[in-house]
Amino acid sequence: MTIYDKFSMAGKTALVTGGAGLLGKEFCRTLAEAGAIVYLADFKMEIIEKALPLLKEVSASIRPVVINVIDPESIQQVVDQIVSETGRLDVVVNSAALDPKVDPEHPQVMNNAFEDYPLNFWQDGLSVNLTGPFLVSQAAVKQMVKQGSGSIINLCSTYGLVGPDQRIYEGVGKQLTYKPVFYSVTKAGILGFTRYLAAYYANTKIRVNALTPGGVENNNDEQFVKNYSSHAILGRMAHRDEMSGAMLFLASDASSYMTGSNLVVDGGWTAW
Ligand SMILES: NC(=O)c1ccc[n+]([C@@H]2O[C@H](COP(=O)([O-])OP(=O)(O)OC[C@H]3O[C@@H](n4cnc5c(N)ncnc54)[C@H](O)[C@@H]3O)[C@@H](O)[C@H]2O)c1
């Protein structure tokens, strides 16, 4: 087997939640290019329909499905569909999240100071970002146990490793004044969940790892890009396809001796 064979996803099935997102689309594209059948799962068909034209080169391998990652019934339906259509489920990328950003595609206004942070925002964040990966993994791993193998990848963030420097968000328009508290807390929690699940499936071929991206540029406010980039050793934000190699590594047999780990791809952001 060559090193290229180890990265191959031929004959494998993958589920990407939040598959219509900025990184979600790139994860779907990469897994499809590597040979997998990919279920692009997102919250609403309208969101998925906007993403599909951007994936037309790999459309033959992409199967769109609607999922709500906080609804066990909706998740089970998707897993049942995947198993009935392909007979297996090899990879789950838990990418769906509430992730307030500073770009035109994410026009949420998130300017609540910690002192006034609304309880319902906190609870929604915990639900989607932590309960979501818990429920999706719970449903998917049943099939992985049956087939005796699987790879689960949980999306973390640099803000799960270090606290947000809120000065980065100062003076970047009305969109985001503070990176909200739930984001850091849930992304730190995802690392605990990753280690728990990896350890739980000890002595099996079910592997669970986290991937930690740094900030990905998406037509952001110029001042924000400058602020953010000055924190990265590489002096810039990430391009949207720069997490794909790490994700494919974790998804494939190329990382067969890796579980319970966190792969950080942040341009050195957390190294100084
Ligand atoms: N983009 C970045 O700069 C960056 C940096 C670090 C970490 N991350 C993490 O990487 C992952 C992917 O990021 P992204 O940029 O693609 O995010 P994104 O915000 O562009 O996409 C998230 C997707 O999740 C979907 N979603 C939200 N709630 C859902 C629900 N209940 N059920 C199903 N789908 C739901 C949304 O519809 C959206 O398409 C996220 O977990 C994010 O926190 C992103």
The ligand as a MOL file (V3000), in Angstrom:
LIG
                    3D

  0  0  0     0  0            999 V3000
M  V30 BEGIN CTAB
M  V30 COUNTS 44 48 0 0 0
M  V30 BEGIN ATOM
M  V30 1 N -14.5720 29.2230 9.6210 0
M  V30 2 C -13.7040 29.4700 10.6040 0
M  V30 3 O -12.9910 30.4640 10.5950 0
M  V30 4 C -13.5810 28.4750 11.7390 0
M  V30 5 C -12.4990 28.6100 12.6340 0
M  V30 6 C -12.3930 27.7220 13.6940 0
M  V30 7 C -13.3290 26.7330 13.8680 0
M  V30 8 N -14.3750 26.6170 12.9740 0 CHG=1
M  V30 9 C -15.3400 25.5330 13.2020 0
M  V30 10 O -15.3750 24.7300 12.0490 0
M  V30 11 C -16.7070 24.2520 11.8280 0
M  V30 12 C -17.1630 24.6360 10.4330 0
M  V30 13 O -17.0810 26.0270 10.2880 0
M  V30 14 P -17.7700 26.7980 9.0810 0
M  V30 15 O -16.9130 27.9610 8.7940 0
M  V30 16 O -18.1130 25.8510 7.9690 0 CHG=-1
M  V30 17 O -19.1050 27.3070 9.8180 0
M  V30 18 P -20.4000 27.9520 9.1350 0
M  V30 19 O -21.0060 28.8480 10.1700 0
M  V30 20 O -20.0670 28.5190 7.7950 0
M  V30 21 O -21.3140 26.6760 8.9160 0
M  V30 22 C -21.9680 26.0190 9.9500 0
M  V30 23 C -23.1140 25.2450 9.3310 0
M  V30 24 O -23.8110 24.5650 10.3840 0
M  V30 25 C -25.1720 24.5700 10.0410 0
M  V30 26 N -26.0010 24.3720 11.2370 0
M  V30 27 C -26.2110 25.2370 12.2630 0
M  V30 28 N -27.1000 24.7110 13.1240 0
M  V30 29 C -27.4370 23.4850 12.6460 0
M  V30 30 C -28.3120 22.4680 13.0980 0
M  V30 31 N -29.0460 22.5910 14.2210 0
M  V30 32 N -28.4080 21.3240 12.3630 0
M  V30 33 C -27.6990 21.1890 11.2210 0
M  V30 34 N -26.8580 22.1190 10.7470 0
M  V30 35 C -26.7330 23.2610 11.4560 0
M  V30 36 C -25.4180 25.9410 9.4130 0
M  V30 37 O -26.6040 25.9330 8.6240 0
M  V30 38 C -24.1400 26.1410 8.6280 0
M  V30 39 O -24.2850 25.7450 7.2640 0
M  V30 40 C -17.5570 24.8450 12.9320 0
M  V30 41 O -17.6870 23.8980 13.9640 0
M  V30 42 C -16.7580 26.0420 13.4040 0
M  V30 43 O -17.0310 26.3760 14.7330 0
M  V30 44 C -14.5080 27.4690 11.9260 0
M  V30 END ATOM
M  V30 BEGIN BOND
M  V30 1 1 1 2
M  V30 2 2 2 3
M  V30 3 1 2 4
M  V30 4 1 4 5
M  V30 5 2 4 44
M  V30 6 2 5 6
M  V30 7 1 6 7
M  V30 8 2 7 8
M  V30 9 1 8 9
M  V30 10 1 8 44
M  V30 11 1 9 10
M  V30 12 1 9 42
M  V30 13 1 10 11
M  V30 14 1 11 12
M  V30 15 1 11 40
M  V30 16 1 12 13
M  V30 17 1 13 14
M  V30 18 2 14 15
M  V30 19 1 14 16
M  V30 20 1 14 17
M  V30 21 1 17 18
M  V30 22 2 18 19
M  V30 23 1 18 20
M  V30 24 1 18 21
M  V30 25 1 21 22
M  V30 26 1 22 23
M  V30 27 1 23 24
M  V30 28 1 23 38
M  V30 29 1 24 25
M  V30 30 1 25 26
M  V30 31 1 25 36
M  V30 32 1 26 27
M  V30 33 1 26 35
M  V30 34 2 27 28
M  V30 35 1 28 29
M  V30 36 1 29 30
M  V30 37 2 29 35
M  V30 38 1 30 31
M  V30 39 2 30 32
M  V30 40 1 32 33
M  V30 41 2 33 34
M  V30 42 1 34 35
M  V30 43 1 36 37
M  V30 44 1 36 38
M  V30 45 1 38 39
M  V30 46 1 40 41
M  V30 47 1 40 42
M  V30 48 1 42 43
M  V30 END BOND
M  V30 END CTAB
M  END
